[in-house]
């Protein structure tokens, strides 16, 4: 049995009532929305010992079998986090490299939050149905805050998979010869699958490759090949034995909203025989869900603002979020154990000078006396917006603070 990562010193806590209080100041007609969503990068993992990605990569094509066949249940091992398993040194490095490949002039400081669907879904779950525990690292680099999933270990696998969530897409998709045997990953939609919107779309999530943890020596190899797929062609796939499409969809709408997937494919089976495969455009269902969840999404927005402000107020710009489940509090802790930065030093230097760790400036520049860096100014603005005090003489009884009221950064007047 693999031991859980150690816990660091408790810094602060967040509860749902505090989030509700933070939402009181917002206008009643302010409805959180996701707009103008588009793909900005994609890549494939090559199944090699040396960590290697293909940009932009290509998804497998949908090539359904002409007649239903009896499929075996899933019985292989599957990584829970492909990026961590293949490149634990800097887990967001592949994503940022893919983004910069397609957008070389992108101003990285315009990125407010970088996260995967999994971490955002966990935060939304805390707001709406706080039953399942999770952990994540929150790390500020320049004006950007990264949310990084933290599991038991980088090579953690899904234990005892059952059902047909892997064998069904394996049997009904075909890889292009140039990228056969790869693992595809869309930047904005970790659990989504790109495809052809008019026919049965073009790829499947979790197309199986046998887990092969790369020998991570700190270097990422990048090769260029493949075809980028537009956002309108994205879809998500599920397999079920039940035939109630509405019930299946309702259980997935929160995740589909976060991922902004416009198409949903469900394969219904009877003991592994898929006689009923449905393809649905779910834009309206996702939009309706967004409207009905207005109050909960406001809390999610407040939580994201609190976490980003807290990270920018920390001396090292990073901490860990720990939720033990069962409706308890969200605990903000120092990071226990050794955890690398989510991107390399070379990439950090592509952010503005505020993006360097500990407010380090570009080579050859120094801060004049009394001058503040961009990161300092941004952190100060965030602290004030959350009601934090500048009173440097105030008593710093950190153990009694909560993140929504002080940020535990040494600047609160508690």
Secondary structure, DSSP 4 states (H G I P E B T S, - for coil): -PPPPPP--EEEEE-HHHHHHHHTTS-TT------S-----EEEE--SSS-EEEEEE-PPEE---SS--BPPPP-S--BS-HHHHH-TTSTTHHHHHHHHHH-TT--GGG--EE--HHHHHHHHHHHH-TTS-EEEEEEEETTEEEEEE--S-TT-B-TT--SSTTHHHHHHEE--GGGTT-EEEESS-TT-EE--TTTT-S--TT-----------S--EEEEEE----GGGEEEEEEESS--HHHHHHTTHHHHHHHT--EEEEEEEETTEEEEEEEEE-HHHHHHHHHHTHHHHHHHHHHHHHHHHHHHHSTTSEEEEEE-STT--EEEEPPPS----SS-HHHHTTS-GGGSGGGPPPTT--PPTT---HHHHHHHHHHHHTT----TTS---GGG--TTTTTTSS----
